[in-house]
Amino acid sequence: MIRTRLKPFFVLLVLTFLLPILALAAPDEASGVVTNVVDGDTFDIRIEKTDPRILYEIERVRLADTDSPEMSTPEGPPAKVFATDTLLGKKVWLDIDDKSEDGRGPYDRLICVVYLEDPNGTINATPFNRFLVDAGFAVVKDFTNNEFDPAAWWA
C-alpha cells in the first residue's frame, strides 16, 4: 500500500524539479511554417505558436550567428536553393534572441536559432543554423549582440 502512494508522489517530485530545467533548454519560443525563403539565412514564417515578441502573422527570421553569401554573388543562389529545399513548407521552431529587448536585429527581423520539426512531431536537436554551415552554404559569425554561442551547435 505504501509503494502505490509513494510512486505518484515520487513522479510529481521528479517532474517538479525537471520541468523547469527542460523548459529552459527547449527551442520552442515560437513555431510556424516557412512560407518564403529570401536567401540562405533569411526566411518568412507563418506563426502558429506565438511569443510576446511576435508582432505579425508572418514574421521575417534571420538566422543567428550565420552568414550566407549575398544573392548578388555566385554563391548566393545555391545557398537560397539549399535553404528553400530544406525549409519551405516545413514546420520550424524558433529560439528567439533574449539579449535584445524584442528579439530583433537592426532590420526588424527576429534573430533566431531555428530547429526543424521531424515528421514524427519531435524537434530536431541540431539547429538549421548548423546544417547550413555544415553544408557549406554559410559561415559562422559569432555576433556578440545576441545570446547565442554557435560552438554549442557542435557540442
ChimeraX attribute file (.defattr): number of C-alpha atoms within 10 A of each C-alpha:
attribute: neighborCount
match mode: 1-to-1
recipient: residues
	/A:1	5
	/A:2	6
	/A:3	7
	/A:4	8
	/A:5	9
	/A:6	11
	/A:7	11
	/A:8	11
	/A:9	11
	/A:10	11
	/A:11	10
	/A:12	12
	/A:13	11
	/A:14	11
	/A:15	13
	/A:16	11
	/A:17	10
	/A:18	11
	/A:19	11
	/A:20	10
	/A:21	11
	/A:22	11
	/A:23	11
	/A:24	9
	/A:25	10
	/A:26	13
	/A:27	22
	/A:28	19
	/A:29	18
	/A:30	19
	/A:31	23
	/A:32	22
	/A:33	20
	/A:34	23
	/A:35	18
	/A:36	18
	/A:37	21
	/A:38	15
	/A:39	21
	/A:40	28
	/A:41	24
	/A:42	20
	/A:43	22
	/A:44	20
	/A:45	24
	/A:46	18
	/A:47	21
	/A:48	15
	/A:49	13
	/A:50	16
	/A:51	14
	/A:52	8
	/A:53	15
	/A:54	18
	/A:55	11
	/A:56	11
	/A:57	11
	/A:58	17
	/A:59	19
	/A:60	21
	/A:61	25
	/A:62	26
	/A:63	24
	/A:64	27
	/A:65	24
	/A:66	21
	/A:67	20
	/A:68	21
	/A:69	19
	/A:70	15
	/A:71	15
	/A:72	8
	/A:73	9
	/A:74	10
	/A:75	16
	/A:76	17
	/A:77	17
	/A:78	16
	/A:79	23
	/A:80	23
	/A:81	15
	/A:82	18
	/A:83	23
	/A:84	20
	/A:85	12
	/A:86	15
	/A:87	20
	/A:88	17
	/A:89	15
	/A:90	17
	/A:91	22
	/A:92	26
	/A:93	25
	/A:94	25
	/A:95	22
	/A:96	28
	/A:97	21
	/A:98	15
	/A:99	13
	/A:100	13
	/A:101	8
	/A:102	17
	/A:103	19
	/A:104	22
	/A:105	17
	/A:106	7
	/A:107	8
	/A:108	13
	/A:109	18
	/A:110	25
	/A:111	27
	/A:112	27
	/A:113	25
	/A:114	26
	/A:115	23
	/A:116	22
	/A:117	18
	/A:118	13
	/A:119	10
	/A:120	6
	/A:121	9
	/A:122	9
	/A:123	18
	/A:124	16
	/A:125	14
	/A:126	15
	/A:127	23
	/A:128	21
	/A:129	25
	/A:130	24
	/A:131	17
	/A:132	23
	/A:133	15
	/A:134	12
	/A:135	11
	/A:136	13
	/A:137	23
	/A:138	22
	/A:139	17
	/A:140	17
	/A:141	12
	/A:142	16
	/A:143	13
	/A:144	10
	/A:145	11
	/A:146	19
	/A:147	18
	/A:148	21
	/A:149	13
	/A:150	19
	/A:151	10
	/A:152	9
	/A:153	15
	/A:154	8
	/A:155	5
